[in-house]
Amino acid sequence: MATFHVGLKTHPPVLPQQLALEFESADTPRIGDETGLEHRFAAPGVEHVRGETPDRSPAVGRVTPNPRVGEKGREAHPVVFILDKYGQPLQPTTPARARKLLKKGRAVIARHAPFVIRLKDRTASASEVEGVELGIDPGSKHTGIAVFSTCGGDRRGLYAVELTHRGGRIRDKLTARSAHRRGGRTRNLRYRSPRYNNRTKAPGRLAPSLRHRVETTMSWTNRISRWAPVTAVHVERVAFDTHLMAAGKPLEGVEYQHGTLKGTEVREYLLTKWGRACAYCGASGVPLNIDHILPRSRGGSGRITNLAVACVPCNQAKNNTPVEEFLKHEPKRLAKILAQAKAPLRDAAAVNATRWALWRSLDGVFPTVHTASGGRTKWNRQRTGLPKTHTLDALCVGRLDTISRHPSRTLTVTATGRGSYARTRTDKYGFPRLRLPRRKQFFGYQTGDLVRAVVPTGKHAGTHTGRIAVRTTGRFNIRTTHGLVQGIRHQYLRLLQRADGYSYTSRREGSANPA
């Protein structure tokens, strides 16, 4: 367990953590080229010249004097990942040096987001590779990943990635699928006979929305290990005390066995809590139903704090409408209801459910995995003077003395998926509206590819860079930062990066506005 100074306390809902562990296993990074330019390899035998990776970069390899404890580290540009001629990772370098290598023709672009270059005349065996480390701050909706180098107790942040999960969308789609199948049992529709030989769940099984969080985090740690020489991983393995968070007060001893409904029943508790009157109109002396303040179809939970009593007309009129919209003309009553409804603990429960699975997955891939508590991360962040973000929390995971620098910009990676299996689009009544083709690739491109279009003439003359939506006619649509450009012929396109199920934006560290 992490050691803290006398008088320094952790956040109450964070449980004590175990000691950091180290394990030995084989790490086998793969060779990847995702631009479609595999043929751009230089002939072997080219000697090294100046302006490359052997000399330590002032922003990457050389360590400046450690700042005082509590002094905020300086901001710096994110580094550029480098691969050797065979695709093996080398020590990251500065953007200025990468531009020189590309300008001299000694390197080619291997990937655009994040930016990776491949040298033509250098191998990993002939290079000085010091290695980097990863810091991971896992979360329910966002996971922060920081790439940094260490010298003693000083950390130098090199690159930052904020991974946005789509577990909520997966949960909603599974809920919709369950509703469709349930409806098929009562309607006069074609219905598949039930199968009873696949109803058992394996021990330790995670729900698809939770397994997605583990798999996307592992996917990106494996990707980074293919672009940078990762030697160790630091992961925050935090445990939330949901009972303490729900109570809102310190609990000791037998109080952990007393829930909200101690000595009463749900209906009687709700009638007493709401004064035996409708929570939405105040009617009393009428039959009252139990209603979810935040509807279940919109992510509401079945906790007692999300339940209210409502008369039959109000319950039917509200349906699955958000309470903010249903009572927008009665702000006082709305404020009273929201004051009694507590936030759901879904995010804390998701982190608790996936923390062991993530740790076991990391331990099976990387040779050294260190674990740390959330209290130590918060303590490191506060004493180094850094703001609260997912990526800076990842930089502060584990044992450290100082942080001398951190990236000025963060790469925001959003999981979007790779499309759907359905080949038919329906109208609002459920009838087929159009049918999509069976294949996804046309003229060498598929929807989601990052391309650059150079249009010589016409109303769209100019250079356009963005994601494309393919058409069977060969005239594609390009979504750029300035808007949608339609009808671009495929002969004008040049592939920059294949679609990989993620969207990429860049923003300044600590800012919510992407660029």
Secondary structure, DSSP 8 states (H G I E B T S, - for coil): -----TT----TTB--------------------SS-TT----TT----SSSSSS--TTTTS------TT---EEE---BEEE-TTS-B---B-HHHHHHHHHTTSEEEEETTTTEEEESS--GGGS----EEEEEE--SSEEEEEEEEEETTEEEEEEEEEEE--HHHHHHHHHHHHHHHHHHTTSSS-------SS----TT---HHHHHHHHHHHHHHHHHHHHS-EEEEEEE---B-HHHHHHTS---GGGGG--TTTTS-HHHHHHHHTTTB-TTT--BSS-EEEEESS-GGGT----GGGEEEEEHHHHHHHTT--HHHHTTT-HHHHHHHHHHS----HHHHHHHHHHHHHHHHHHTTSS-EEEE-HHHHHHHHHHHT----HHHHHHT-SS-SEEEEEESEEEEEEE--S--S--EEE-TTS-EEEE--S--EETTEETT-EEEEEE-SSTT-EEEEEEEE--TTSEEEEEETTEEEEEEEGGGEEEEE---SEEEEEEETT-S-B-
